[in-house]
Amino acid sequence: MASLVPCPHCGARPKEEFTIKGAALARPTPDAGTEAWMDYVYLRDNPRGLYEEYWHHTSGCRRWLVVTRDTATHDIEHSRDVALSQLTDIRP
Amino acid sequence: MRYSALSLLLNGLRGNKTWLPAWRQPEPKPHYDVIIVGGGGHGLATAYYLAKEFGVTNVAVLEKGYIGSGNVGRNTTIIRSNYLLEGNNPFYELSMKLWEGLEQDFNFNAMVSQRGVLNLFHSDAQRDAYTRRGNAMRLHGVDADLLDRAAVRQMLPFLDYDNARFPIQGGLLQKRGGTVRHDAVAWGYARGADMRGVDIIQNCEVTCIRHQNGVVTGVETTKGFIGCGKLGLAAAGNSSRVAEMAGLKLPIESHVLQAFVSEGLKPFINGVVTFGAGHFYVSQSDKGGLVFGGDIDGYNSYAQRGNLATVEHVAEAGKAMIPSLSRVRVLRSWGGIMDMSMDGSPIIDRTHLDNLYLNAGWCYGGFKATPASGFCFAHLLARGTPQETATAFRLDRFTRGLMLDEKGQGAQPNLH
C-alpha cells in the first residue's frame, strides 16, 4: 500500500489519516427488490486489479472520497470527492 | 515409507541417503473423480480425508505455487476451539479433536503442542462477555477456565497489569489450545494423501473452469485440460477469482494479514496470549522466537505484503500488553491473503453448478480449522451432504438471514 494517498482537497497525505469503508457501489433504489439489495450488501466483485473504494479523510478534510486503487500493486490511480463529483455529473 | 524410531535409526545408519521424497511429482492424468483447486492446508486435508476416510482415491490437488507457499505457511500457528456460537463451536471442537490425534493419524511430526490459549480481559463488561463464551464452550463439552487477575499473574508475571487504560482483570483459558508447526501440517497431509494415491500437482494454475448445462466437465490449467467428476474449490484468498471462472460471485473480500517473528529469546511465554484491549496475539516458538500478529490491514489486497502503519499498530498493542517487548527485535514479517467473508464465518457448501463445491471464507481463522475443514469438505464431496458439525456454513445463509457473526460486526469484512 502506498504510504501517501492523494486527496483532491489536501494533496498527498499519509495513509493513516484515512479510514477505509470498502467497495464504492451504487446504492440500489429502495424498491429495487431483494436480489439487488442482497447483491449490494453481501456480494463483492473482489477483483485483483483496479478497484473503487470509499475512503474517509478522517484526520484531514473529513470528506468522503472514492479512491481508485490496484489491489495487487497497491498503486493509487485516482481519487475524487464523492459529493462534488456527483454534482459535476449533474451539471455538465 | 512409514516413519518411526526404527526408520530414523536405519536411515541414520545409512547416512540419510535412502530417504524417499515425501510425495511424488506426478504429471496430471486426463481425468480425475475429484479435483481440488488449491494445495493449501485445507485442500490437502480434503484430499487426505477423501482418500483415507471416504475411499475416494482418484483425486488431484492443483496448486499454482508449491506446497506450503500460501497461507498454511504464513500464519501464527495457533489452534483453539473457543467459539461462542452454536454453528461454529462443534465444528472447531471437531477440529481440535482431529489435531489431538493428527500426528498418529498421518504419521508425521506436526509438533502439536497444547500449551494453552489465554484471552485477557480488561473490564467488567469484557469479563461478562468472556464468562458467557466460556459457559457456551462448556455447554458444548469444550474446556474453558475463567482466571482471575492473581491466577493470570502467576502464569504470566511480566504483563502490564496496572496499565492505566487497560488494566488486566483476568483471562479465559483454553488449556487444550496451543500451537502446531504449520509447514509440517501441509507436508503431513500432502504425504498422507500422496501415499493413498492422490496426485499433488504443483505449479499448475487453473485458468478456466469448463462447464456445460450446469455441470462442470473439467478445468483448463497451465498444464492443459484436466477433466473431473467433481470440482472442489479451496483457494483461500483467491476464492473470488476462481469462483468467478464458474460465474459465481461470493460474499468475500480479500484482505492482507501480517504476522511477525522476533529474534530467538530464552523461554518466556509458555502458551498463546491474546490482548483483549487491542488486536494482538503472541506465542513463543520452540526455536525461541516470538510469533505474533494483529489485525488485518483493512483494505482489499492481493499482494502478500502489508503496510508499515499496521506493523507500528501491532507493535504498540504488543508493548501495551508486555512492556518488555520494547527491546525485542523483529526478524521477519510477512503477509497472507485472507478470504474475509461478510459475517466472519466460513462457507463449506454446494454451488449453483451440480458438481462444483466451495470451501472458502475462512477469514484469518483458517489454520486452526484445517483438519475439520478438510474432513467436512471431503464429507460433502464424497456424500453430497454436509458433515453434521458444518451444517451452518451455507453459501445462502446471507439470503436467509442466518449469519454466523461471532463478533457482531455486520457485513463489513475489514472489521471482522
Interface residues (C-beta under 8 A of the other chain):
Chain A: M1 S3 K15 E16 I20 G22 A23 T34 M38 D39 V41 Y42 L43 R44 D45 N46 P47 R48 Y51 E53 R69 T71 A72 T73 H74
Chain B: N238 S240 R241 K249 L250 P251 I252 E253 S254 D297 G298 Y299 N300 S301 Y302 A303 G306 N307 L308 A309 M342 F398 T399 A411 Q412 P413 N414
